[in-house]
Structures are given as structure tokens and as C-alpha cells.
Amino acid sequence: MSQGLINPELPYIHKKAVEMLKADYPNREAAGRQIVEGIENYYRTTYPEVYNAKRALVDQSADNVAKIYLRNVFPDMSVSWGVHPGNLGHNDSPGCFRCHDGSHVNADGQAISNDCTACHNLLAVQEENPKILVDLGLQ
């Protein structure tokens, strides 16, 4: 969505896309076809005015959801949508600490640093109104 491949102007596209990505399909070819058909049918029946006014965006978004499936889901190898957790952050998952936990070491026995600045440039930490958000136009 952030790259414009799936258009966030479409109502509930994220929800519908995830629903289609999680569904079971008989094979990958059918998955690609059924994902496109499922998204197009959803907008055709639930939001006909959106479907008619933004048909190209619906088609583009549906096609890109199918491509996401084909890049990430491999039922023959038991790799379905969501089988591998997202590890961004560290509040809802181990995130960085799955490797930066002090127990992963290199050949010399040296642990991977768990200092956040080893990988990140911290722009604001626990600031109520960080200047960087204003500078970036986010606040």
C-alpha cells in the first residue's frame, strides 16, 4: 500500500486483501485467479459505485494482491500467509532481540551487540513532541 501497488482509497482493501491471502486454494494458479476474482467481485457487489468509478484501481490492486500471494505463499512447503511472524519492533514480537539477544555469537565467540545504535540512528527517544516529526511534516 505504501508503494501504491494496492490503492488505500479503496474501502476495506487491506482487510479484503488479508482475507484473500489467508484463504486456502487448490493450487497456486487457482489462487492467483481466485484472489483477483474475489477482490473484483467484492467491489462489484459491495461497493458498485467504487467499482465503476475506480475500476482500474480495483483491477491493479487485485492483481498486486495475487502477486503478493505468489511471492510469499508456498502450500507445498507448508508456507501459508502469516506462518512466519513479523519481527518489526519489539513490543509484539522478539523483533530485533531474536538475534540481538546476547546469545548469538560469531566465530570468535563475540555476541551481536544489543545496543540499538548498532543498527539505528535514534532521532527521538521518549520526547513528547519531537522536533524531527515536525521537520518531516508528520506532526
N, C-alpha and C positions, 0 to 999 in steps of 0.2 A: 504494500500500500504506500509506503514511503517513497518508493521509486515510481509510482504512478502506473504500475502494471495492473493493479486491481484498484478500481476507482472508488475512493471513500465517499463520493457523492451518492452512491447507490445505497438506499436504505438497507440496513442489516447485512451488507455484503460480507463483513467479517464473520458474523455468526453463520451465515449460509455457507461460506467457503469452508469454515472449520467443520461444519456438519458434513459437507460433501467429502472432505479429506479423510474424515474418520469412518466413513461408510465402508462396508465390505462389498467387493466387486468380484465377479468370477475370474477376471484376469486383468492385466494392465491395459490392454486395448479397450476392453469394455469400460474400465474405469475412466479413461480419458474421454470417451464418448458420453458416458452417463453423467459425468461431472458437468460437462458443457450443457447437456440437455437439462439436467436438474436445475442449474442456475438460470438458464434461459426460461424454463417453464415456471420457475418461482416468480420471476419478474413479470412474465407474460400474464400469469393468473393473479398474483397478489398485488402487484403494482403495475397495472397495464399502462397507466399514464407515463410512468418512468420508462417502462419497456419501449413504448412508442417514441418518446422524446429522446431517449438516450440509448437507442438500440446498439450503436457502435460501442459504447462504453460497457454495456452489458456483455456483448459478444467478446470484447477484448478481455474483460475481467474473467469471464467464464473460461476462456482459452488459457489464461495465465494460471488460474487455479488448477486446471488439468495439468499444466506443465509442472507446477509445484509438486503435485502428486507423483508424476512420472520421474521427477528428480529425487524424491525423498522416500517413496514407499515401495517396498520390495516384498510382497507377501510370501514368495517362495523362500525367502530368507527370514521370515517372521519379523520383518521390519515394517511396522504399520505407523500411521501418523500418531505421534506422541509417545512412541516406545522409548525414545531417548529424551530424557528431560532437558529442558532449557537450563543452562547453568549461568545465566547472566545474573549479576548481583550476588548477594549472599544472605538475603533475608528469607527467601522462599526455597532456596536450594544451597548446596555447598558452594556453588559458584566458584570463585577463584580458589577457595580453600580446598577444593578437591585435589589440587596439585600443590598449591602453596600452603601446605599443612605441616611442614617441618619434617615429614617422613619420606618425601620423595627426594632422592639424592642422585647426584651424578656419579660417574665412575670413580671420582676421588672421595666420595663419601660426603660431599658438600650438599647441604639441603638447599632446595629452591627457596629463595628469600620470600618471607611473607609480609614484607614491607610494601604497602600499597604503591609507593612511589617507584618501585622496581618496574612497574608496567604503566602507571598512570601519572599524569600531571594533574594534581588536585587544584582545582580553580576556586573552590569554596567549600568549606567544611563547617557545618553547623552554624551558618550565618543566617540571620533572619531574612534579610533582603540583600542577597549577594549582588555586588556591582556587575559581575560577569553576566548575569541574566538580563540586566538592563542593556548592557553593551551588545548582547546578542539579539536584543529585541524580543526576548521571551517573557519579559515582565514589565 
